[in-house]
Amino acid sequence: MKNEITIGILGVQGDIEENIAATKDTLKHMRVKGSVESVRYSEEIEKVDSLIIPGGESGVISLLVAIQGGAFQTVKRLVSNGMPVMGTCAGMIILSKHAYDRVVGETKQQLMGNLDIVVERNAFGRQNDSFEVDLQIPFLGKDDFKCVFIRSPIVREVGKEVEVIATFNNKIVAVKQKNIFGTSFHPELSGDDRLHRQFIKTVLDFKRTR
């Protein structure tokens, strides 16, 4: 059906189940007909209307996607052709054009490069430096949004088509570039579905044009 959507969660590593649950809840609350599916292989990714790349270990996710029978190039091509994608934490790193680590410097991980940003990995420290903070994100309305940061990156540079949608201590922590959403934090753990709602609205708009 034209008004039904399928959202894929890249299911190779990371907080996959949390993303599935949060996205299903948002569809239900919005009364949007659709399904949420864990996807790994090219043939599965080709069938979805959008994709969420979850947080986790960005290097591991990149490696696993790269060896999944061309899945890496499939995602890159579909996103280039307008398919909505949201990358949270590690997912944003994978979508970026360049990433380096705060401690070890340059990394050799494969990146998709669809999102015109430069990312600094582990910018807030390691696992025991994780924290939560309420931020004003005008893109989502007047109420604060609870942001959960877990070994999170920050955005150091943005291209001319990239919209900065959230900052923390003058550091960029969320961006949007046309059909691409990227966050340093984990919206699926916030208990607040407003970011997912905006993403789903983008998916609905994309679906109508197909």
Buried (B, 14 or more C-beta within 10 A) or exposed (E): EEEEBBBBBBBBBBBBEBBBBBBBBBBEEBEBEBBBBBBBBBEBBBEBBBBBBBBBBBBBBBBBBEEBEBBBEBBBBBBEEBBBBBBBBBBBBBBBBBBBBBEEEEBEBBBBBBBBBBBBBBBBBEEEEBEEBEBEBEBBEEEEBBBBBBBBBBBBBBEEEBEBBBBBEEBBBBBBBBBBBBBBBBBBBBEBBBBBBBBBEBBBEBBEEE
